Amino acid sequence: MTSGPLPRSGLAAVSGALLAMNRHLEVRDVLQTIVTSARELLDAEYAALGVPDDHGGFAQFVVDGVSEEQWRALGQLPRQHGILAAMLREATPQRLADVRTDPRFQGWPSAHPEISDFLGLPVADGDEVLGALFLANKNCPRPQPPGRCTFTEQDEALLGILAQHAAIALTNARLYERSRELTIAEERARLAHELHDAVAQKLFSLRLTAQAAAALVHRDPARAREELGQITHLAAEAAEELRTAVIELRPAALDEDGLVATLRTQVQVLDRAHSARVAFTANQVRALPAAQEEALLRVAQEALHNALRHADPERVDVALSRHGPGVLLRVSDDGRGFDAEAVRTGGRHLGLVSMRDRAGGVGGRLTVASEPGKGTVIEMEVPGGV
């Protein structure tokens, strides 16, 4: 393939597209950025990228230039057939003046937009084809002679550069998501271990107290009644431990519901599960990148866990608010509080180190204010997204 050097404006556009791709870590975000960048860079009416599955279809299919209404009208995702199948099987570019005249063309649904000129390239990492990226309907100055407004060799070269870097960005995003899965698995293992220790201790105490009550029933009925009351108290604590652990082990629906809805739901469940009043407010909170939202959620969970388990509060308040271009999380309780310096030097961190690590990992900052008898306030600030 031969093509001349890219003009300065073209280089700047490519650079901007590559930077945009590498800002994101979520696979879906990377796919959408690739498609949008390709359509804008080559001035096409439509762009799409399909990630194949192992069953003749596409695990993901992202488009740009199609409205939500048009996309819904198209129905099911396309199958691997026609030109798309050729790109995936043969891993070769496909540049066509009119896709409808190609013998491999197999039509499209009635709601599909009309396309003619077509440029498609595989997105490949070595021998592995990760997806099929294509553009349709080159935007050219009008009027044009029939058949003259099509994608050029330079367009193909430009898309080839984008596809190569798209493969890197997509591979990095997949690796990031796998690392997140491992982190979640580790978190679940830690919580399961805590659950085992906490509930096992409560059940052991229950058994000893029940044995003591049984021994005292005839000899000292009043003392036996006291022991039975302690059994009721221990059973309630064990039930709260179980409820809290189940909530923490449940996967957070950040991808589907977002941070505000996910945190509101968890606070509502905790409010029902505990004797303390647990409340949540959110004020003009903007959406953030997934890593920042997950860090905010995990810090909120840790702070709630500490307050409800250790502080014996009457009320815990969780608030999310807009803070400049970013978000401020505030978790406050009216519980017994603690001497933060003594806790730090004594080696009992109450999860503070973990929370600070989470905040620092997303460019945020964590502050803790607490005094014995005066409750605790934990705040986490995170910067805005790109």
DOPATI-698388 format. One record per residue: x negated, y negated, z negated of N, C-alpha, C in turn. Coordinates in steps of 0.2 Angstrom, whole numbers, plus 5000, padded with zeros to 4 digits. Atoms other than C-alpha are relative to their C-alpha. Last residue first. Example, Ala and Ser with C-alpha at 12.3 -4.5 7.8 and 13.67 -1.06 7.14 Angstrom:
% residues 2
500450065001493250054964500449954997499650065000493850224961499649945000
//
This chain:
% residues 386
500250044994505849314843500649985004500349954995506449364826499849955006499549984995506649244811499750045005500050054995505449254796500550025005500349974994505849364781500149955006499950044994506149304763499750035006500549984994506349424749500249955006499950034994507049374732499550025005500549984995507149474716500249965006499850024993508049394701499450025005500549994995508049484684500349975007499849974993509049464668499450005005499750064996508749344653500150035007499350035003508549464638500349955005499649965004506649494642500749974998500250015007506149384656500450054996499649975005506249404675499749994993500050045006505749324691500450034995499649975005505149424706500049954994500250035006504549354723500550034995499549985006504449444739499849964994500350015007503749374755500550024995499650035005503949424773499749994994500250075001502849464788500449964995499650034994503749634792499949925000500149964994502449744782500449965006500650014996502249614769500050035007500050074998504049634763499449985005499550004995503949824763500149935003500349974994502349814754500550005005500550054997503049694741499750035006499650064997504549814739499649955003499749984994503449964736500449955004500549994995502349874724500350025006500250074998503949814714499450015006499950014993504649994713499749935003499350014999504849984694500149995008499950054995502949954693500849995002499349994998502550034677500349955005499949944995500650034677500750025001499849945004500549934660500050065005500749985003499649784669500150074997500649994995501149764681499450034997499849944995502549794668499450025005500149945004501649674655500250075004500749995000501549544669499950064996500249984993503449564674499250014999500650044999504049554656499650035006500649975002505749634657499449955001500650034998507549594660499450034998500550025005508949654649499449975002500249955004510349634662499449984995500050035006511149484670499850054994499549975005510749534687499949974994500150035007510049454703500550044996499649955004509749524721499849974993500150015008509249384733500550054997499649955004508949414752499949984992500249995007508349264762500550054997499549975005508449274781499750004993500049935003507449184795500650024996499949954994507549034807500050074997500450034994507748914792500250055006500550035003508449034778499549975005500450024995510149104782499449954997499950064997510849194768499549985005500450014994511049364761500249935003499850064995511649384743499550005006500449994994511749534731500249955005499850034994512449504714499550015005500550004995512349624699500349965006499950024993513449604684499450005004499350004999513649684667500249985007499750064999511849744667500850005000499450005003511049894659500449935001499950075003509349844666500650004996500550025005508550014670500349944996500249955004509750114681499649984994499549965003510849984688499750064996499550035004509549854690500550044997500350025006508149964697500549974995500249945003509250044710499749994993499449975003509949884715499950064996499950055005508149814718500750024996500549995006507649974727500249954995499849945004509249964738499650014994499450015004508949784742500250064996500250045006507149814746500649994996500449965005507649954758499949964994499549965003509049844767499650054994499550035005507849704769500450054997500450025006506449814776500549974995500149955004507749894788499649994994499349995003508349724794499950074996499850055006506549674797500650024997500549995006506049834807500249954994499949955004507649814817499650024995500349944997507349644824500150064995500850005000508449514816499850065003500249934999510349464818499249995000500149994993510749294810499750075001500649964999511549274793499950025007500350024993512749134792499350035001499950074998513149164773499649995006500450014994513349344766500249935003499850064996514049384749499549995006500450014994513949554739500349935004499750054995514549594722499549995005500550014995514149734709500449975006499750034994515149734693499549985005500250074998514349854681500449975006499650045005515250014676499949925001500350025006514550104691500549954996500349955003515250204706499749984993499549955002516550084712499750054996499550035004515349944713500550044997500350015007514050054720500449974995500049935002515250104735499649994993499449985002515549914738500150074997499850045006513749874738500750024997500449965006513350014750500249964994499749945001514749944762499750044994499450015003514149764761500350074998500150015007512349824765500749994996500349945004512849914780499949984993499549955001514049774786499750064996499450035004512749634784500550054998500250015007511249734791500649984995500350065002512049794807499949994993499650055004513449914810499649934999499350014998512850034824500349944997500050014993510950024823500749995002500250074998510949984804500149995008499750014993512050134800499849935002499750064999510950184785500249995007500450054995510650364783500449945001499550014994511450434767499649965005500249954995510050474755500450005006500750024998510250314745499850055005499950064996512150334743499349995003499649994994511950514738500049945004500549974996510550464725500450025007500550044997511750334718499550035005499750044995513150454716499549955003499849974994512150584708500349965005500649984997511350474695500150035007500350064997513050404691499450015004499550024994513750574688499749945004500249954995512250614677500449995006500750024997512550454667499850055005499850064996514450504665499349975003499649974994513950684659500149945004500649974996512650604646500350025007500450054997514050494639499550025005499650044995515350634638499549955003499949964994514050744629500349965006500650014996513650604617500050045006500050064997515450604612499449985004499649994994515350794610500149935003500349974995513950764598500450015006500550054997514850634588499650035006499750054995516350754587499549955002499949964994515150894580500449955005500650004996514550774567500150035007500150074998516350754561499449995004499650024994516650944562499949925002500050075001515150984550500449975006500350025006515051174547500049924999499749985006516351234558499749974994499250005000516051144574500350024993499850055005514151104570500850014999500349975006513351254580500349964994499749945001514451214595499850034993499350015002513951034594500450064999499950035006512151074594500749994997500249955004512251194609500149974992499449965001513251054618499850064995499550035004511850934614500650044999500350005007510451054620500649964996500049935003511451084636499850004993499349985001511850904640500050074997499750035006510050854637500750024998500349975006509450984649500249974994499749935001510750924662499750034994499350015003510150744660500350064998500150025007508350794662500749994997500349955004508750894678499949984992499549955002509750754684499850064996499550045005508350624683500650054998500350025007506950744689500549974996500149945003507950824704499849984993499349975001508650654710499950064995499850045006506850584709500750024998500449985006506250724720500249964994499849935002507650704732499650024994499350015003507350514733500250074997500250035006505450554737500749994996500349955005505950684750499949974993499549955002507250564758499750054995499650045005505850424759500650054997500450015006504650544767500449974994500149935003505950594780499650004993499349985003506350414783500050064997500050055006504450374786500750024996500449975005504350524798500149964993499749935003505850464807499650034995499550025004505050284808500450064997500350025006503450364815500549984995500149945004504550444828499649994994499449975003505350284832499850064997499750045006503650194834500650044997500549985006502950334845500249964994499949935002504450314856499650024994499350005003504250124857500250074997500250035007502350144861500750004996500449955003502850264876499949984992499549955002504150134882499750064996499650035005502849994881500550054998500450015007501550094890500549984995500249945002502750154904499750004993499349975003503449984906499950064997500050035007501649924909500650024996500549975003501550044924500049974993499949935001503249994930499550034996499650015006502849804929500250084998500350025006501349834940500450004994500449955002502349934952499649984994499649965004503749804952499550064998499850035007502449684958500450044996500650015003501749794972500149974993500149945002503549834978499350004995499549985006503949654978499950074998500250035006502349624988500550014994500549975003502849755000499749974994500650004996504449665003499550054997500650005004506249684997499450025004500249945004507549645009499449994996500150015007508349495017500050064997500650035001507949515036499949994992500649955001509249645040499449974998499849935003510449525048499450044999499849964994509649345051500250074997500549964997509749245035500250045005499949934996510849105030499450035002499549994994510549095016500049945004499750064997508949095005500550025006500450034995508649274998500449935002499750064999509249364983499649965004500550055000508749544985500449935001499750064997510249664983499549944998499650004994509649804972500249935002499650074999508349844959500450015007499850024994507750014952500349935000499850075000506850094938500149975007500050024993506850284936500249924999499450034998506250354919500049985008499650025006504950434909500749975002499550064997504150534923500549994994499350005002502750634915500449945002499549964995501250664926500750004997500449944997500250524918500550045005500650005005501550414909499650065002500449945001502750374923499549994995500450025005504150244927499650064997500049965006504750294944499649974994500649975002505050154956500050054994500049965007506550094965499350034999500849995002506849954978500050044993500249965006508549944987499350014999500749995000509449835000499850034993500349984993511249875001499350014999500750014999512349864985499850025007500249984994514249854982499249985001500150064996514649844964499750035007500750024999515350014957499949945004500150065004517150014952499349985001499750054997517550144966499949934997499350015002516250264960500349935003500050035007514650284970500749994998499450055002514150364986500049984993499449965001512950514990500649964997499550045004511450434998500750044999500049975007510150565003500649964996499649945000510450525021500150034993500549955001509950345019500450074999500149974994511250225027499550064999499449974998512050165011499850045006499949935003510350125004500550045002499249995002510149985016500050074997499750064997508349905019500850014998499549994995507650045008500349935002499850074997506150044997500450015006499450004995505950204987500249935001499650064999504350224977500550025005500250054995503750404973500449945001500450065003503850514958499749965005500650014995504450664969499649944997500349944998505750734956499349995004500249965006506250574947499650065002500550045004506250454962499750044994500650004996507150584973499449974996500349935001508450614959499350005004500250005007508850424959499650074999500750035000508950424978499750004993500150054995510350554978499349974999499849984993510750644962499749955005500750004997510250644943500250025008500349945000512050604937499349995003500149964994512750434933499650064999500750014997513350384916499950045006500649965002515250404914499349985003499949945003516550264917499350034997500449944997516150134929500150064997499649974994517550024923499650055003499549965003516649994906500450045006500349945002515149924916500550054997500249954994516149814926499750064997499349974997517049744910499850045006499749945005515349724901500650035003499750025006514649624916500350064996499349975000513349694928500449984994499750034994511749594932500750035001500050075000510649704921500349975006499950044994510849894918499949924998499950085002510250014905500049965006500050044993510450204907500249934998499850075001510050324892500049975007499950015008510050514890500149924999500450055003510350524909500149994993499750075001511050674918499549954997499850034994510450834925500349945000499449964997510350934909500349965006500249934998508650894902500650045003500049955005508850704900499950075003499649934999508350574911500050044994500549955003507950394906500350075001499749945003508850274918499450044997500549955002508350094922500350064996499849945004509449974931499450044998500549965002509349804940500250064995499849955005510649704950499350034998499350005003510649544959500150054995499549954998508749534962500749994997499450034998507549394960500550045004500049994993505949494959500749975003500650004996505449434942500150005007500150075000507249404935499349995004499550034996507749584939499949925001500149974993506149664933500549965004500650034997506249564917499950015007499850074999508049604913499449975003499550014995507649794916500249925002500349984994506049794906500549995006500550064998506849694892499750025006499750064998508349814891499649955003499749984993507249974891500449935002500650004995506149894877500350015007500350074999507649844866499550005006499450034996508450024868499849935002499949974993506750104863500549965004499449954999506549994848500050025007500249945002504849914846500550055001499549955003505049754855499750074998499850025006503749614858500550054996500449985006502849714870500249974994499949925001504149704884499750024993499349985003504249514882500150074999500050025007502349494884500750024997500449955004502349604900500049984992499649945001503749494907499750054996499450015004502849334903500450064999500350015007501249394911500649994995500149945002502249444926499750004993499349975001503049274928499850074997499750035007501349184925500650044999500449985005500549294939500349984993499949935000501949254951499650044994499449995003501749074948500250074999500050025007499949084951500750014996500150075001500249174968500049994992499450035002499949364968499949924999500050025007498549424979500649964998500450065002499049494995500049994993499650065001499849664998499549954998500450064999499349835005500449944998499650065000500050005000499649945000
//
